[in-house]
Amino acid sequence: MNPALPPALRPAAFVLAVAGGLGALVLGLVYAGTSGPTGPDATLVDALAWSGDPWWTIATVIDFVGEPVGAIVTMAVFLGLCWYSRRPRTAVTGVVAVLLTVGLTSGLKPVTGRYIHGEFLAYPSGHTGFAAALTFTAALGVLGGVRRGPASVLLVVAVVVAGAAMGWAEVTMGAHYPTDTLGGLGVALAVVPVTALLIDKGATRRTQ
């Protein structure tokens, strides 16, 4: 049975996990209780918030993936592909990791108390966490048969691109500051490898 966390990708996955977890923690501490674009955000908001079409339309489409209906459709496609390729561990990991990531990002918002537009809790970004967690899980499943070096590089690229795309969309739409999206990405990076490892260990014990 295909593992959720292929052995060849464990080093890269856990480097991402440590970096993501520490990054999310540090950013949360730095920006807790703030309500405006300070530090790097003050510059990055202007650089990343591209106004007018086609950028607004593209951002809206990307953002839809993290909305309830879009997330359900995306998860259904993901689970269908897992079923077709016979990767039950990847499927379970995706569901659990996404639920944990979205739950953590939602729970951390009132703890950090960072607001955007003076009324909406912003840190960390759940949309970015969702996109990164699902992409991370899918990449682990797809790249398991690739040599360690290229697979590790492709894994990092896939997760960064997914996080960057959703992060850009959230900033362009005014829903988050750039550092909020980095926090959401960090939470996903920390959650997925641990979840995948636990799923693999649980499946192994059941077959013994």
KAHU-V95390 format. One record per residue. N is the residue number from 0. RES is the residue in three letters. SS is DSSP state (H for helix, E for strand, C for the rest). NEAR is the number of other C-alpha atoms within 12 Angstrom. Layout:
n res ss near
N RES SS NEAR
N RES SS NEAR
//
This chain:
n res ss near
0 MET C 17
1 ASN C 25
2 PRO C 36
3 ALA C 44
4 LEU C 41
5 PRO C 35
6 PRO H 26
7 ALA H 25
8 LEU H 36
9 ARG H 27
10 PRO H 21
11 ALA H 29
12 ALA H 41
13 PHE H 30
14 VAL H 23
15 LEU H 35
16 ALA H 30
17 VAL H 23
18 ALA H 25
19 GLY H 35
20 GLY H 30
21 LEU H 22
22 GLY H 28
23 ALA H 37
24 LEU H 29
25 VAL H 22
26 LEU H 34
27 GLY H 34
28 LEU H 22
29 VAL H 21
30 TYR H 33
31 ALA C 28
32 GLY C 22
33 THR C 29
34 SER C 24
35 GLY C 29
36 PRO C 26
37 THR C 21
38 GLY C 16
39 PRO H 20
40 ASP H 26
41 ALA H 18
42 THR H 15
43 LEU H 23
44 VAL H 30
45 ASP H 18
46 ALA H 16
47 LEU H 29
48 ALA C 26
49 TRP C 22
50 SER C 21
51 GLY C 13
52 ASP C 11
53 PRO C 12
54 TRP H 22
55 TRP H 22
56 THR H 17
57 ILE H 22
58 ALA H 30
59 THR H 28
60 VAL H 22
61 ILE H 31
62 ASP H 36
63 PHE H 25
64 VAL H 33
65 GLY H 35
66 GLU C 23
67 PRO H 16
68 VAL H 13
69 GLY H 20
70 ALA H 29
71 ILE H 19
72 VAL H 16
73 THR H 26
74 MET H 33
75 ALA H 19
76 VAL H 19
77 PHE H 31
78 LEU H 27
79 GLY H 18
80 LEU H 20
81 CYS H 28
82 TRP H 16
83 TYR H 13
84 SER C 18
85 ARG C 19
86 ARG C 28
87 PRO H 28
88 ARG H 35
89 THR H 47
90 ALA H 36
91 VAL H 34
92 THR H 43
93 GLY H 46
94 VAL H 33
95 VAL H 30
96 ALA H 40
97 VAL H 45
98 LEU H 29
99 LEU H 29
100 THR H 41
101 VAL H 36
102 GLY H 23
103 LEU H 32
104 THR H 39
105 SER H 28
106 GLY H 22
107 LEU H 30
108 LYS H 30
109 PRO H 20
110 VAL H 21
111 THR H 30
112 GLY C 27
113 ARG C 34
114 TYR E 28
115 ILE E 31
116 HIS C 16
117 GLY C 16
118 GLU C 14
119 PHE E 21
120 LEU E 31
121 ALA C 44
122 TYR C 48
123 PRO C 52
124 SER C 52
125 GLY H 45
126 HIS H 48
127 THR H 54
128 GLY H 50
129 PHE H 53
130 ALA H 50
131 ALA H 48
132 ALA H 51
133 LEU H 47
134 THR H 42
135 PHE H 52
136 THR H 52
137 ALA H 44
138 ALA H 39
139 LEU H 44
140 GLY H 39
141 VAL H 30
142 LEU H 33
143 GLY H 30
144 GLY H 20
145 VAL C 20
146 ARG C 17
147 ARG H 21
148 GLY H 18
149 PRO H 17
150 ALA H 27
151 SER H 31
152 VAL H 23
153 LEU H 26
154 LEU H 39
155 VAL H 33
156 VAL H 21
157 ALA H 26
158 VAL H 39
159 VAL H 32
160 VAL H 21
161 ALA H 37
162 GLY H 42
163 ALA H 35
164 ALA H 35
165 MET H 43
166 GLY H 45
167 TRP H 41
168 ALA H 38
169 GLU H 45
170 VAL H 40
171 THR H 35
172 MET C 29
173 GLY C 31
174 ALA C 34
175 HIS C 42
176 TYR C 46
177 PRO H 44
178 THR H 46
179 ASP H 56
180 THR H 46
181 LEU H 46
182 GLY H 49
183 GLY H 52
184 LEU H 52
185 GLY H 46
186 VAL H 52
187 ALA H 54
188 LEU H 47
189 ALA H 37
190 VAL H 43
191 VAL H 51
192 PRO H 44
193 VAL H 33
194 THR H 36
195 ALA H 44
196 LEU H 30
197 LEU H 23
198 ILE H 30
199 ASP H 28
200 LYS H 19
201 GLY H 18
202 ALA H 21
203 THR H 16
204 ARG H 10
205 ARG H 9
206 THR H 9
207 GLN C 7
//
